[in-house]
């Protein structure tokens, strides 16, 4: 288990995906992450029952954490949370807009009481603007950010198949928290971080927005073809399997025409000479390319693409991905047994990571109450410790 963040304490009043993603990565690095759940638990525990009777989302994003159930409507439980935060290095929350402030844990107040504390508020649309008060889940933000508009086919828009807005917000929060921890080492000062799902994903929309703003270019939904590079997409081979390949520059285009298509004459033909011309004539170009792929079995096509120095891949379904030779897996203990999860992308010193278990609901509540109980009584009720 990595220990980069050993002795860092994170308190997370979190639910669903975005905040749990950020805190799970901190836990992976050795931080103590205390996950505050409602008495009925994080609702992500019940998204599905498909992993040994447990939610795939929850198993993925909550390893290595402590689960503490608190009813934050109760004064005693709010006092316990206040004591936890006083000892914490990082406080993360992604409750619905305004909820954490009403409970007495607004970031500005926490930062004034605890100058070294790093707070991270994750929301749908941020703290300002006309939509800031709204609940916002992943698909809503995919739609509002224009991501759905450029995803899908000409027949209609589509949702990206994973919770990409939640995940991008969690990634952004994780990076920002690490930056703030590093800055605190140098200055002694904490920070107040705000991350919204919308800001996180709309940053990823810079290319289509810049293309529109400066050239009035309209990104067309292109299925499994690239919207602004051609040729770059999926083509069906004689055995019914789809192969994806890419041409990224003029050298690759010349090699592709000569070595794969066996059509060197096509290289500088009007309509095909550069990428912008090929986008305009994509229909004609695809007919030529598809005719060549139809003559080859998928393995033959990939061999020829590799010989031409081109990038290529297979259009895999989920069962095939599960058996992919490059998928790295690591075991994680859960209340219902050990589960093999896909490993995080970053490797340190070529070693596979190991993780703490996924907690049962409230598994650490009594321990944390005992740990802080006398202090809470002393500070908040005046009772003798």
C-alpha positions in Angstrom: 0.0 0.0 0.0 1.3 3.4 -0.9 2.1 5.8 1.9 2.6 9.1 0.1 -0.2 10.7 2.1 0.4 8.9 5.4 -0.9 10.9 8.4 -3.1 13.1 6.1 -6.7 13.0 7.4 -9.6 13.5 5.0 -13.2 13.9 6.2 -15.7 13.5 3.3 -19.4 14.2 3.5 -19.9 12.6 0.2 -22.3 10.6 -2.0 -22.6 9.3 -5.5 -19.4 9.5 -7.7 -17.6 12.8 -7.9 -16.4 13.3 -4.3 -16.0 9.6 -3.7 -13.7 9.5 -6.7 -11.5 12.2 -5.3 -11.3 10.8 -1.8 -10.7 7.3 -3.1 -7.6 8.4 -4.8 -6.4 10.1 -1.6 -7.1 6.9 0.3 -5.1 4.9 -2.4 -2.1 7.1 -1.5 -2.3 6.3 2.2 -4.5 9.1 3.6 -7.0 8.2 6.3 -10.4 8.9 4.7 -13.4 9.1 7.0 -16.5 8.8 4.9 -19.5 10.4 6.5 -22.7 8.6 5.5 -26.4 9.1 6.3 -27.8 6.5 8.7 -29.3 4.8 5.5 -25.9 5.1 3.7 -24.6 6.7 0.6 -27.3 6.2 -2.0 -24.6 4.9 -4.4 -24.6 1.7 -2.3 -28.0 0.9 -3.9 -27.3 1.9 -7.5 -27.2 -1.8 -8.4 -26.5 -5.2 -6.7 -24.3 -6.7 -9.5 -21.0 -7.2 -7.6 -21.6 -10.0 -5.1 -24.9 -8.2 -4.2 -23.1 -4.9 -3.9 -23.1 -1.7 -6.1 -20.4 -1.7 -8.7 -20.1 2.1 -8.2 -19.6 1.8 -4.5 -17.1 -1.1 -4.6 -15.1 0.9 -7.2 -14.9 4.2 -5.3 -14.9 3.5 -1.6 -12.0 1.1 -0.9 -9.7 2.0 1.9 -12.1 4.3 3.7 -13.8 4.3 7.1 -17.6 4.5 7.1 -19.1 6.6 9.8 -22.9 7.1 9.9 -24.0 10.4 11.3 -27.4 12.1 11.4 -26.4 15.7 10.8 -29.8 16.9 11.8 -28.8 15.9 15.3 -26.7 18.4 17.3 -24.6 15.7 18.9 -23.6 14.3 15.5 -22.9 17.7 14.1 -20.6 18.2 17.1 -18.8 15.0 16.3 -18.3 16.1 12.7 -17.0 19.4 13.9 -14.4 17.6 16.0 -13.4 15.4 13.1 -12.9 18.4 10.9 -10.8 20.2 13.5 -8.4 17.3 13.3 -8.5 17.0 9.5 -6.2 18.2 6.8 -8.9 18.0 4.1 -12.7 18.4 4.1 -14.6 17.3 1.0 -18.3 17.6 0.4 -20.8 17.3 -2.5 -24.2 17.6 -0.9 -27.0 19.4 -2.8 -26.4 23.1 -3.0 -26.7 25.0 0.3 -27.1 21.9 2.4 -23.6 21.9 4.1 -24.0 25.7 4.8 -27.3 25.1 6.6 -25.7 22.4 8.7 -23.0 24.9 9.9 -20.1 23.7 7.8 -19.7 26.3 5.2 -16.2 26.4 3.8 -15.6 30.0 4.6 -16.4 29.4 8.3 -14.3 26.3 8.5 -11.3 28.1 6.9 -11.6 31.0 9.3 -11.6 28.5 12.3 -8.9 26.2 10.8 -6.4 28.2 8.6 -4.5 25.0 7.6 -7.6 23.2 6.5 -8.2 22.5 2.8 -11.8 22.5 1.9 -13.2 21.2 -1.4 -16.8 21.8 -2.4 -18.0 19.8 -5.4 -21.3 21.0 -7.1 -23.1 20.7 -10.3 -22.8 24.3 -11.6 -20.6 26.1 -9.1 -21.4 28.7 -6.5 -22.5 31.5 -8.8 -24.7 31.8 -11.9 -28.4 31.1 -12.6 -28.0 27.3 -12.3 -26.0 27.2 -9.1 -28.9 26.2 -6.9 -29.9 23.2 -9.0 -29.2 19.6 -8.3 -27.1 18.2 -11.2 -26.3 14.7 -12.1 -24.0 13.4 -14.7 -26.3 13.1 -17.7 -27.8 16.5 -17.0 -24.4 18.1 -17.2 -23.4 16.0 -20.3 -26.5 17.6 -21.9 -25.9 21.2 -20.6 -22.2 21.2 -21.6 -22.9 20.1 -25.2 -21.1 16.8 -24.8 -24.2 14.9 -25.8 -24.6 17.1 -28.9 -21.2 15.9 -30.2 -21.7 12.3 -29.1 -23.7 9.8 -31.0 -24.5 9.5 -34.7 -26.2 11.7 -37.3 -29.5 10.2 -36.2 -29.2 11.6 -32.8 -27.2 12.6 -29.7 -26.1 10.1 -27.1 -24.8 9.9 -23.5 -21.1 9.0 -23.1 -21.3 5.5 -21.7 -19.7 6.2 -18.3 -20.3 9.0 -15.8 -17.7 11.2 -17.4 -18.8 14.5 -15.8 -18.6 13.0 -12.3 -15.3 11.4 -13.0 -13.8 14.5 -14.5 -14.9 16.5 -11.5 -13.4 14.0 -9.1 -10.1 14.0 -11.1 -10.0 17.8 -11.0 -10.8 17.8 -7.3 -8.1 15.2 -6.6 -5.4 17.2 -8.5 -6.5 20.5 -6.8 -6.3 19.0 -3.3 -2.8 17.6 -4.0 -1.7 21.0 -5.2 -3.2 22.6 -2.1 -1.4 20.1 0.2 1.9 20.9 -1.6 1.3 24.6 -1.2 0.5 24.2 2.5 3.8 22.5 3.0 5.5 25.7 1.8 3.2 28.3 3.2 1.4 26.7 6.1 -1.9 27.9 4.7 -4.8 25.8 3.6 -7.1 26.6 0.7 -10.8 26.7 -0.3 -11.4 24.8 -3.5 -14.5 24.8 -5.6 -15.1 22.3 -8.4 -18.2 21.9 -10.5 -19.2 19.0 -12.8 -20.0 21.6 -15.4 -16.6 23.4 -15.2 -14.7 20.1 -15.2 -16.3 18.8 -18.4 -16.8 22.0 -20.3 -13.0 22.5 -20.0 -12.8 19.2 -22.0 -15.1 20.8 -24.6 -12.5 23.5 -25.6 -11.7 22.1 -29.0 -15.2 22.1 -30.4 -16.0 25.4 -28.8 -12.8 27.0 -30.1 -13.5 25.6 -33.5 -17.0 27.1 -33.5 -15.9 30.5 -32.0 -13.1 31.2 -34.4 -14.1 29.5 -37.6 -17.8 28.8 -37.2 -17.0 25.1 -37.5 -19.7 22.8 -36.6 -18.7 19.5 -35.0 -20.8 16.7 -36.5 -21.8 13.6 -34.5 -19.7 10.9 -36.2 -20.3 7.7 -34.2 -17.0 5.9 -33.9 -15.4 8.2 -36.4 -13.4 11.2 -35.3 -15.3 14.5 -35.9 -12.4 16.6 -37.1 -9.8 14.1 -38.4 -10.1 11.9 -41.5 -9.6 9.1 -42.0 -10.0 8.1 -38.3 -12.6 5.6 -37.4 -14.0 2.1 -37.5 -14.3 0.0 -40.7 -15.7 -3.5 -41.1 -13.6 -6.3 -42.3 -14.5 -9.5 -44.3 -14.9 -11.5 -41.1 -17.5 -9.0 -39.7 -15.1 -7.5 -37.1 -14.5 -3.8 -36.9 -11.0 -2.3 -36.9 -10.3 1.3 -35.9 -7.3 3.2 -37.4 -6.0 6.7 -37.5 -4.2 9.0 -39.9 -2.8 11.9 -37.9 -0.4 13.7 -40.3 0.7 13.9 -43.9 3.4 11.2 -43.6 0.9 8.7 -42.4 -1.6 9.7 -45.1 1.1 9.1 -47.8 1.9 5.7 -46.3 -1.7 4.7 -45.9 -2.5 5.5 -49.6 0.6 3.7 -50.9 0.9 0.7 -48.5 -2.6 -0.1 -47.4 -5.0 1.2 -50.1 -2.5 0.5 -52.8 -3.6 3.9 -54.2 -0.6 6.2 -54.2 -2.4 8.3 -56.8 -5.0 9.3 -54.2 -2.4 11.1 -52.0 -2.6 14.5 -53.8 -5.9 14.1 -55.6 -8.2 17.1 -55.2 -10.5 16.6 -52.3 -8.0 14.3 -50.5 -4.8 16.3 -50.2 -5.1 17.5 -46.6 -7.2 16.8 -43.6 -9.7 19.7 -44.1 -10.3 18.6 -47.7 -10.8 15.0 -46.5 -13.4 16.1 -44.0 -15.4 17.7 -46.8 -15.2 14.5 -48.9 -15.4 12.0 -46.1 -18.3 10.1 -47.7 -16.3 9.4 -50.9 -13.2 8.6 -48.9 -15.0 6.2 -46.6 -16.3 4.3 -49.6 -12.8 3.8 -50.9 -11.5 2.8 -47.5 -14.4 0.4 -46.7 -13.9 -1.3 -50.0 -10.3 -2.2 -49.1 -11.2 -3.3 -45.6 -13.9 -5.6 -47.0 -11.2 -7.5 -48.9 -9.3 -8.4 -45.7 -9.9 -10.3 -42.5 -9.4 -8.2 -39.4 -6.0 -9.8 -38.5 -4.8 -9.2 -42.1 -6.0 -5.6 -42.0 -4.2 -4.9 -38.7 -1.0 -6.4 -40.0 -1.1 -4.2 -43.1 -1.9 -1.1 -41.0 1.0 -1.9 -38.7 3.4 -2.4 -41.6 2.3 1.1 -42.9 3.2 2.6 -39.5 -0.4 3.5 -38.6 -2.1 3.3 -35.2 -5.0 0.8 -35.1 -7.2 -1.1 -32.7 -10.2 -3.4 -32.3 -13.7 -2.3 -31.5 -14.2 -4.4 -28.4 -17.3 -5.1 -26.4 -17.3 -5.3 -22.6 -16.8 -9.1 -22.4 -13.7 -8.6 -24.6 -12.4 -5.7 -22.5 -12.8 -7.9 -19.4 -10.3 -10.3 -21.0 -8.1 -7.7 -22.5 -4.4 -8.6 -22.2 -3.6 -5.0 -21.0 -6.2 -4.8 -18.3 -4.5 -4.8 -14.9 -6.5 -6.0 -11.9 -6.0 -5.7 -8.2 -7.9 -7.6 -5.4 -10.1 -5.5 -3.0 -11.8 -6.9 0.0 -15.5 -6.1 0.4 -18.1 -7.1 3.0 -19.2 -9.8 0.6 -15.8 -11.2 -0.4 -12.8 -10.2 -2.5 -13.4 -8.5 -5.8 -10.9 -8.0 -8.6 -11.1 -4.4 -9.7 -9.3 -2.7 -12.6 -6.2 -1.0 -11.3 -5.7 2.8 -11.4 -3.6 4.0 -14.3 -0.6 5.4 -12.4 2.0 2.8 -11.3 4.8 3.7 -8.9 8.1 2.0 -9.2 6.5 -0.6 -11.5 4.6 -2.1 -8.5 0.9 -2.9 -8.5 -1.0 -1.1 -5.7 -2.8 -2.6 -2.8 -5.8 -1.1 -1.1 -7.8 -1.2 2.1 -11.2 -2.9 2.1 -14.5 -1.4 1.1 -16.3 -0.6 4.4 -19.6 -2.0 5.4 -22.2 0.7 6.2 -21.2 2.3 9.5 -18.4 -0.1 10.2 -16.3 2.5 11.9 -19.0 4.6 13.6 -18.5 3.2 17.1 -14.7 3.4 16.9 -14.7 7.0 15.8 -17.3 7.9 18.5 -15.1 6.3 21.1 -12.0 8.1 19.6 -13.7 11.5 19.9 -16.5 11.0 22.4 -14.8 12.4 25.5 -13.5 15.3 23.6 -16.9 16.1 22.0 -18.5 16.1 25.5 -15.8 18.3 26.9 -15.8 20.9 24.2 -19.5 21.1 23.3 -21.3 20.4 26.6 -18.7 21.6 29.2 -18.7 18.1 30.8 -15.5 16.9 32.4 -13.5 14.6 30.2 
